[in-house]
Amino acid sequence: MSGVVENSDQNNIMMMYCAACGVTAEVDDIKLKNCTACDLVRYCSVKCQKDHRPQHEGECKKRAAEVRDELLFKQPESTHLGDCPICCLPLPIDLECVLMTCCSKLICQGCSHANELRLEEERLEYRCEFCREPTPSTDEQCDKHRMKRIEANDPVAMNQEGFLQYQKGDYSSAFEYYTRAAELGDVDAHYWLSNLYHDGHGVENDRGKEIYHLEEAAIG
């Protein structure tokens, strides 16, 4: 136990000064920046970070791999789908949810059904449960809503468009949309990108990138 405490104290001390030149944040009034890969050391400038790279590279890669494994095998508190925005209950992964093209919100089946009953009983116009916009009645209207969401950099809409392009056999367009969605943090897009790299659809087969995107999907 004492060894763990000593290592913790040593790490705290190391974070107080630049690992390359030794200047301290408190004494020299300099803002230090963490090594983004490992968070084990800090630097006062890009030059110091480059100068220190040969000495730090091995330890940095080791710690970065450990951090990624910690993220990869950490038990998540909930699914990547999150909660239904209406009832705030976790969205189930074993049942289909309703994707609203007007706002790209995923609604649970229970809230969707309750809304349908209410609208039918009161003979009201069908509207989105979340944003209250009129629900589209044609494929053309759905496409228009989805493209509007894509223009607003909505990753859910991008992932959906990627899936539609994939079904059409346009793998290059699917790859483009999936990539944009993944860059914005969409978990499903990472999974579909792994499939594209596995099958060589729209891109060359790449086992490394396939595994990378599978891990990103697992991390969530």
C-alpha positions as a printed Julia matrix, in Angstrom:
220×3 Matrix{Float64}:
   0.0    0.0     0.0
   2.84   2.39    0.84
   4.32   1.81   -2.62
   1.06   2.94   -4.23
   1.0    6.1    -2.11
   4.62   6.89   -2.96
   3.97   6.46   -6.69
   0.93   8.71   -6.43
   2.93  11.41   -4.63
   5.73  11.12   -7.18
   3.27  11.51  -10.07
   1.75  14.59   -8.42
   5.19  16.16   -8.05
   6.09  15.39  -11.67
   2.93  17.2   -12.84
   4.15  20.39  -11.15
   7.07  21.01  -13.51
   7.99  20.71  -17.18
   9.4   17.23  -17.85
  11.94  18.65  -20.3
  13.36  21.9   -18.88
  12.21  21.64  -15.26
  10.41  24.99  -14.93
   7.63  24.87  -12.32
   4.16  26.26  -12.76
   3.92  27.79   -9.28
   7.37  29.47   -9.18
   7.7   30.54  -12.8
   4.0   31.35  -13.35
   3.88  29.25  -16.52
   0.88  27.26  -17.69
   1.88  23.64  -18.26
   0.07  21.34  -20.67
  -0.4   17.61  -20.15
   0.88  15.01  -22.57
  -2.46  14.23  -24.22
  -1.58  10.58  -24.86
  -0.69   9.49  -21.33
  -1.28  12.36  -18.85
   1.87  11.31  -16.98
   3.96  14.43  -17.59
   3.51  18.09  -18.49
   5.33  20.54  -20.75
   5.72  24.29  -20.92
   6.02  24.42  -24.72
   5.8   22.38  -27.9
   9.6   22.58  -28.2
  10.08  20.97  -24.8
   7.63  18.23  -25.69
   9.53  17.47  -28.92
  12.91  17.55  -27.17
  11.68  15.16  -24.47
   9.97  12.74  -26.86
  12.91  10.27  -27.24
  13.07   9.8   -23.45
   9.33   9.72  -22.88
   8.07   7.82  -25.93
   8.33   4.29  -24.52
   6.63   5.07  -21.22
   4.03   7.19  -23.03
   3.01   4.41  -25.42
   2.8    1.9   -22.57
   0.55   4.15  -20.48
  -1.58   5.12  -23.5
  -2.22   1.42  -24.19
  -3.16   0.88  -20.53
  -5.58   3.83  -20.62
  -7.23   2.52  -23.79
  -7.63  -0.95  -22.25
  -9.21   0.63  -19.18
 -11.73   2.4   -21.4
 -12.31  -0.67  -23.57
 -13.07  -3.06  -20.71
 -14.88  -0.64  -18.41
 -18.45  -1.72  -17.7
 -20.74   1.05  -19.04
 -23.43   2.51  -16.81
 -25.96   2.46  -19.66
 -26.19   1.69  -23.37
 -24.87   4.01  -26.06
 -28.49   4.84  -26.95
 -28.97   6.81  -23.75
 -32.41   7.6   -22.36
 -35.71   8.25  -24.04
 -36.09  12.08  -24.08
 -39.79  11.76  -23.17
 -39.96   9.32  -20.22
 -36.21   9.51  -19.37
 -35.99   5.69  -19.09
 -32.99   3.88  -20.66
 -33.62   2.95  -24.28
 -33.51  -0.85  -24.72
 -30.97  -2.37  -27.09
 -33.09  -5.48  -27.75
 -36.14  -3.57  -29.04
 -36.42  -1.15  -31.94
 -36.82   2.51  -31.09
 -38.54   5.15  -33.19
 -36.18   7.58  -34.92
 -37.79  10.95  -35.6
 -36.37  12.42  -38.8
 -37.44  15.96  -37.86
 -35.16  16.18  -34.8
 -33.15  12.91  -34.93
 -34.42  11.88  -31.49
 -34.8    8.22  -30.57
 -38.12   7.61  -28.82
 -39.03   4.41  -26.97
 -41.9    2.31  -28.27
 -44.0    3.03  -25.17
 -43.88   6.82  -25.58
 -44.44   6.54  -29.31
 -47.51   4.34  -28.81
 -48.9    6.58  -26.06
 -48.57   9.6   -28.34
 -50.35   7.79  -31.17
 -53.26   6.87  -28.86
 -53.56  10.46  -27.65
 -53.57  11.89  -31.16
 -56.15   9.37  -32.34
 -58.44   9.94  -29.36
 -58.3   13.71  -29.72
 -58.28  13.52  -33.52
 -55.21  15.68  -33.76
 -52.62  16.01  -36.5
 -49.73  13.56  -36.15
 -46.76  15.36  -34.68
 -43.33  14.43  -33.31
 -43.45  13.43  -29.65
 -40.37  15.55  -28.9
 -40.27  18.68  -31.06
 -44.0   18.7   -31.99
 -43.28  19.21  -35.67
 -45.76  17.54  -38.07
 -44.48  14.04  -38.88
 -43.58  13.52  -42.55
 -45.97  11.36  -44.55
 -43.77  10.61  -47.58
 -40.23   9.37  -48.22
 -39.45  12.68  -49.9
 -40.39  14.61  -46.76
 -38.3   12.24  -44.62
 -35.32  12.8   -46.91
 -35.77  16.55  -46.68
 -35.88  16.44  -42.88
 -32.82  14.19  -42.71
 -30.74  16.37  -45.03
 -31.71  19.42  -42.99
 -30.39  17.66  -39.88
 -27.2   16.7   -41.72
 -26.64  20.35  -42.64
 -26.86  21.06  -38.9
 -24.04  18.51  -38.29
 -26.33  15.96  -36.66
 -24.36  12.67  -36.35
 -27.52  10.55  -35.98
 -28.87  11.84  -39.29
 -25.47  11.29  -40.94
 -25.38   7.71  -39.7
 -28.91   7.11  -40.99
 -28.01   8.54  -44.4
 -24.9    6.35  -44.46
 -27.04   3.29  -43.8
 -29.44   4.21  -46.62
 -26.53   4.72  -49.04
 -25.09   1.36  -47.92
 -28.39  -0.36  -48.72
 -28.32   1.22  -52.19
 -24.83  -0.17  -52.76
 -23.2    3.28  -52.82
 -20.42   2.32  -50.4
 -18.3    5.4   -51.08
 -21.11   7.73  -50.01
 -21.88   5.47  -47.06
 -18.23   5.67  -45.98
 -18.3    9.47  -46.22
 -21.41   9.82  -44.06
 -20.29   7.19  -41.54
 -16.91   8.9   -41.21
 -18.47  12.3   -40.55
 -20.85  10.79  -37.99
 -18.02   8.87  -36.26
 -15.92  12.03  -36.01
 -18.86  13.61  -34.16
 -18.99  10.69  -31.74
 -21.7    8.43  -33.18
 -21.07   4.89  -31.86
 -23.12   3.09  -34.51
 -21.14   4.84  -37.25
 -17.91   3.4   -35.83
 -19.44  -0.09  -36.0
 -20.51   0.32  -39.62
 -17.09   1.7   -40.56
 -15.54  -1.47  -39.13
 -17.79  -3.48  -41.45
 -16.72  -1.43  -44.47
 -13.04  -1.97  -43.67
 -13.69  -5.69  -43.08
 -15.55  -6.21  -46.37
 -13.53  -3.73  -48.44
 -16.66  -1.85  -49.49
 -15.85   1.71  -50.55
 -12.38   1.37  -48.99
  -9.49  -1.08  -49.05
  -9.49  -3.94  -46.57
  -7.72  -2.76  -43.44
  -7.65  -5.04  -40.4
  -6.08  -2.36  -38.2
  -8.8    0.22  -38.94
 -11.47  -2.44  -38.62
 -10.3   -3.24  -35.07
  -9.89   0.45  -34.22
 -13.51   1.26  -35.12
 -14.8   -1.86  -33.36
 -12.99  -0.74  -30.21
 -14.34   2.8   -30.53
 -17.84   1.34  -30.83
 -17.25  -0.83  -27.76
 -15.92   2.12  -25.73
 -18.96   4.14  -26.71
